[in-house]
């Protein structure tokens, strides 16, 4: 249960940082690169099974 909450929080933070990073490349006052790096770090630190779910390519478990 705790891993699921932690992974969901990382996914939400990654999406938020990604949106701010994209906006940062459009607006001159907001730096975009640090936010995109933080988003990448959030997505990279997720558990492997959550990463495949986030990418949308779920595969059946191997027996």
C-alpha positions, 0 to 999 in steps of 0.5 A: 500500500505504501509503495502504491501511494509513493509511486502515485505521488511521484507520478503526480509530481512528475506530471506537474514538473513536466507541465511547468517545464514545458511552460518554462520553455514558452515563457521567458521568466520561468526556467524550463530545464530544471523542472524537466530534470526534476520530472525525469527524476520523479519518473525514473525513481518509480518502481518497475511495475509502475513504470510499465503501467505509466508507459501504457504497455502492460504485459501479463505476468510471467509465470 
